[in-house]
Amino acid sequence: MASSVYLGLLKIVSGYVNETKAREVIGRQIAKCGATPETLDAESLKKIVHMVAGAAGLYVADAARRTDLAKKIAVLAGTEKPSPL
């Protein structure tokens, strides 16, 4: 079963690109840190947070949405604090 970090990442990225593309993008990037959907954790995600955001961002035309996507991924990875409401 996929890890909660992977499922959270998939949910975030799927909010910006279709789920099939999201799975492809995430799969290519997590392989670079030696993780799988089952083993991806926050520490592994920290190693590739910029790569995931950059790769997924290639499919998001609007710059503001790309920035928002990158911030959400960074919050999930623990490299950025969530914005206060």
LOTOR-210281 format. One line per field, with one value per residue (C-alpha): x, y, z. Coordinates in steps of 0.05 Angstrom, whole numbers, plus 5000, padded with zeros to 4 digits. Each point is the difference from the previous one (the first is absolute). Layout:
<rs>
c1 <- c(X / ...)
c2 <- c(Y / ...)
c3 <- c(Z / ...)
</rs>
This chain:
<rs>
c1 <- c(5000 / 5025 / 5027 / 4961 / 5055 / 4992 / 4924 / 5005 / 5049 / 4955 / 4940 / 5038 / 5028 / 4934 / 4968 / 5042 / 5008 / 4959 / 5013 / 5034 / 5050 / 5009 / 5017 / 5050 / 5034 / 5004 / 5024 / 5058 / 5022 / 4994 / 5043 / 5056 / 5001 / 4992 / 4928 / 4937 / 4927 / 5001 / 5064 / 4998 / 5005 / 5011 / 5076 / 5002 / 4954 / 5045 / 5056 / 4957 / 4950 / 5027 / 5004 / 4927 / 4976 / 5040 / 4979 / 4926 / 5004 / 5018 / 4927 / 4970 / 4996 / 4983 / 5061 / 4960 / 4972 / 5070 / 5024 / 4940 / 5014 / 5074 / 4980 / 4951 / 5051 / 5052 / 4951 / 4986 / 5075 / 5010 / 5047 / 4951 / 4950 / 4926 / 4972 / 4957 / 4927)
c2 <- c(5000 / 5070 / 5042 / 5059 / 5047 / 4972 / 5004 / 5072 / 5018 / 4967 / 5039 / 5066 / 4988 / 4972 / 5066 / 5032 / 4946 / 4938 / 4940 / 4958 / 5055 / 5012 / 4927 / 5001 / 5063 / 4977 / 4930 / 5028 / 5046 / 4953 / 4949 / 5051 / 4995 / 4924 / 5002 / 4966 / 5020 / 4952 / 5027 / 5075 / 5039 / 5073 / 4991 / 4970 / 5054 / 5054 / 4975 / 5008 / 5055 / 5049 / 4946 / 4979 / 5072 / 5016 / 4939 / 5007 / 5075 / 4986 / 4981 / 5061 / 5060 / 5054 / 5025 / 5015 / 4929 / 4972 / 5039 / 4976 / 4928 / 5006 / 5030 / 4944 / 4947 / 5036 / 5002 / 4925 / 4987 / 5044 / 5048 / 5058 / 5020 / 5004 / 5070 / 5026 / 5007)
c3 <- c(5000 / 4983 / 5057 / 5028 / 4973 / 4930 / 5004 / 5025 / 4944 / 4948 / 5026 / 4996 / 4930 / 4975 / 5018 / 4945 / 4947 / 4985 / 5045 / 4946 / 4986 / 5075 / 5011 / 4942 / 5025 / 5072 / 4980 / 4959 / 5056 / 5060 / 4964 / 5004 / 5076 / 5000 / 5026 / 4976 / 5011 / 5059 / 5032 / 4985 / 5065 / 5018 / 5003 / 4930 / 4974 / 5028 / 4954 / 4938 / 5018 / 4948 / 4946 / 5011 / 5001 / 4937 / 4962 / 5018 / 4986 / 4928 / 4990 / 5035 / 4954 / 5052 / 5039 / 5063 / 5000 / 4990 / 5061 / 5041 / 4979 / 5021 / 5068 / 5014 / 4984 / 5044 / 5058 / 4992 / 5000 / 5061 / 4965 / 5005 / 5053 / 4981 / 4987 / 5056 / 4984)
</rs>
